[in-house]
Amino acid sequence: MNPKELMDKASRAVASAKLLLEAGDVDGACNRAYYAMFDAARAALLWAGSDVSPTVAKTHSGLISAFSLHLVKTGRLPIEIGKALNRAAEIRMIADYTGDEVPADKAQWVIDQAVLFVDVVQREIAPPKG
């Protein structure tokens, strides 16, 4: 998948997350919001020309580490974005695997962070249109 396709997928995932939360599916909302960030992070690494193995960028921990190393620690993106990606991954793990309840306000936070994350990647890393 190319970066534009990944960003389109990320935008659809954010929209899905909002709908799921409105429908009362907190776990599903957390999942889709995290995957919006995951896909946007993959797109950012590709756009930035980061030397990251495709197999590394497909794993959650590999992608998060590569994103931090190549885009956050270099100052191309704010540290808050990297922290939000890490926290969203933790919340998604709780929602998807532990059976513990994720409060609706925490799901809303993940969605808000996903919206911000996708916007920042689009604004700061995507090549200019035209």
N, C-alpha and C positions, 0 to 999 in steps of 0.2 A: 504494500500500500504506500502511496506517495503522501507527502505531508498535507497537501490540500484535502485528500480523501480522509486522512486521519482527523483533520480539524473539522471536516463536515460531520464525521462520525461523533466527534466530541460534542459538537453543538447539538446533535440529535440526542445524545445521552443526557445532556443537561435538561433538555426539554422533557425527556422521559422521566427524569428524576423528579422534576416539578409535578408532573401529572401523577406519578406514583405516590408522592407525599400527600397531594390533595385527596387521593383515593384512600388514604390511610395505610398504605404499604410503606412503612418506615424502612424496613430492611431493604426492600427493592430500591427505594429512593437513595439510600446510602450506596448501594452497589452501583447504580447508574451514575451517580455523581462522581464517585471515585474513578470509574472507567472513563468518564469524560476527561478527567485530569490525566489519567494514564495515557490515553490516546493523544492528548495535546502535548504531553511530555515527549512522547515518541516523535511527534511532528517537529517539536522544537529541536530535538537532537539532530534530526535529519537536516532541517533548515540551517542549523548552525554548522553543519559539516563536521560534527564530532566524530572522532574515530572510535566508534562503538560497534562491537560485533553484533550482527542482527540477532544472534541467539541470546546475548546478554540483554538486549533491549526488549526482549519478549518476556523475560521473567520480571516479576514484581520487584524483588529486591535489587536485581541487576539494573533495571530501568531507573529506580529511585536513586541508586548510587551514582549511576552515570549522569543523571540529570543534575544531581548535586555537584558532582565533580566538574562537569563541563560547562554548566550554565549558572549555578549559584555561586560556587566558590570562586569563579572567574569574574564575578560581578556583573555578568550580562543580565541576570535576573535577580530580584530582591530575595533576601534570605527568607522572608516571610512566606514566599511562594513555595520554597523547598520545605519549610516546616509544615505548611498546610497539606502538601502532598503526603508527607509522612504521617500526619495525624489522620488524614482521610483514609489512608491505607489501614491504619489501626482500627478505625471505626468500621470500615467495610469488613474486616476480618471478624469483628464481633457480630455484626449483622448477619454475615453469611455462614459462620461456622460455630459460634459458641452457644447459640440459643439464648444468650442474654438479651434483654430488651434494650434497644437504643431509644432514648427519648426523642420525641418529635422535634424538640428544639435543637438537639444535636444533629439530627438529620438535616434540618434547615440550615445549620451552620455549614455542613458539608456541601450542600447545594450552593450556598452563597460563595463558598471558597472555590467551587468548581466554576461558577460563572466568572469570578475574578481571575482564576487561573487561565481559563481559555482566552479571556480578553487580553490579559497581559502577554501571553504567548503570541497571540495574533498581532498585537501592537508592537511588541519589542523584538520579536524574533522573525516573524514572517517577512519575506521580501516585499518591498513596496509594489503595489498594484500599478499597472500601467505599462 
